[in-house]
Every structure is written in C-alpha cells, then in structure tokens.
Amino acid sequence: MSIEDKNLIDLISVDKQGILVLTISDHLKWDDKNEHLLLLQEKINSYLDFIENGQLDESYPDKADKKIMIQIVFKYQPNKTAEDFLEKAGETVKGIGYGFNFYQLNQ
C-alpha cells in the first residue's frame, strides 16, 4: 500500500475524536520533477471518488455517520512546490466537507 497504487486505500482508522481517517502513505523522495505531485493528486482524487461514489459507506456501513478526513503521511519533507499543492488540495477537500491534514514521520 502506497502512493504508487492509486486504486487502494492505504489505511482507514477512527481517531480519538471519532473521525474516520483515510490515510495516504507517501514514501517517495521529492525532486524538481512533478511526477510525485501527479501521483499524489491521483491518489487524493481516488480517495475522494471512494468517498463520493458511496464505496466507503458500502464497505464500512457502521461508519457512515462519521466525519471524514484525508490524511497524508510523508516519509520525506515536501518541497515548496508540494507544500503549495497541499495547501490548495486541502482547501479543495475542506471545501467539499472533509478534513485534510498531512505530516512527515519523525526520522
């Protein structure tokens, strides 16, 4: 499970506040090419499709009433271009009613 497989949800959990968290696991290094950003965008879109088309409710009917958050966990610190993208992606995801956050694992 990773950012490279856009057709899989990497992790689904419920946090302490009862929010259903869909986590993207990103283990790739950042460079000046935008291939990594494209993979990340595709993965976020796949998660949104999973939620919006009812697959989440179908797969986890007991969680249908939970608030939803998309979370990205990075192995490597995002570069400036990625941070700008993440800010815009977060605004979009939040604008349609879901939470969004990201962080880097401690090295």
N, C-alpha and C positions, 0 to 999 in steps of 0.2 A: 504494500500500500504506500503510495507516494504521489507526489505532484505529477509524476510522469504517466500515471494511469487515470485519465480523466473520467473513466466510466465507473470508478469505485469511490465510495465514501470511505475515507481513511479511518475515521473514528467517530462514533456517536456516544455521547455521555450526557448525564444530567449533573449540573453543578450544584453547589450548596444552596443557591437561591432558587433552585428548581427549573433553571433554564436548560433547554435542550441544546447542547453544543455539538455542532458538526465541525470536526477538526480536519484541516488540511495539513499534511506533513510534508514540509519542504526541506529537502536535504541537499539541494543543489547550490553550488557556488555562484556568485554574481560576477558578471563581466560586462563589457560595453555593448555586447550584442543584446538584442531584445527577445531572443528565443525563450529565455527563462520567464520573462514577463508574459509572453504569449501562452506558455504552459500554465502559468498562474491564472491568467484571465480565463482560459478554457476550463480550468478546474473550478474556479468560482462560479462560472456560468453553469457548469454541470451540477453543482450543489444547488444553485437556485432552481434549475429545472427539476431536480429531485424533490424539492420542497413544493414548488408551484404546481407541478403536474399531479400531485397527490400521492406520489410514491412513498414519501415519508410517513404520511398518515396511514397508508396501506401497510407498510412494513412495521410500523410501531403504533398501532391504534390506541394503546394505552397512554401514549404521549401526545395525542392530538391537541390537547388543551394547553400545552406548554408554550412559553415564549421560546423563540428560536434565535440562536446566534451562530454565525460562521466565524470560526477562529482559525488563524494560520500560525503554525509553529515553525519557525525558521531555525535551521542549523547554523546558517551564516547571516551576519548582519546585512540587511538590504542596503543597496546603494541609494544614492539620491534619486535616481530615476524611478527605482522601485518604491521608495517612500512616497514620491509624488503620486504614483499609480495607486498605491494602497490608500492614500488619503481620498482620492476620487472614488475608488471602489467602495470604500467604507461609506461615503456619502450616498452612493447609489443603493447599496444594500440597506442602509438605515432608512433611506427614503421610501423603500417598499415595505418597511415594517419589521425588519430583522436586525438583531445586533451584529456587530462586526468588531473584531479585535485581532491583534497579532502581536507576537513577541518572539524574541530569539532565546533559544535554550542557553543556559549558562554553560560556558566552556569549561 
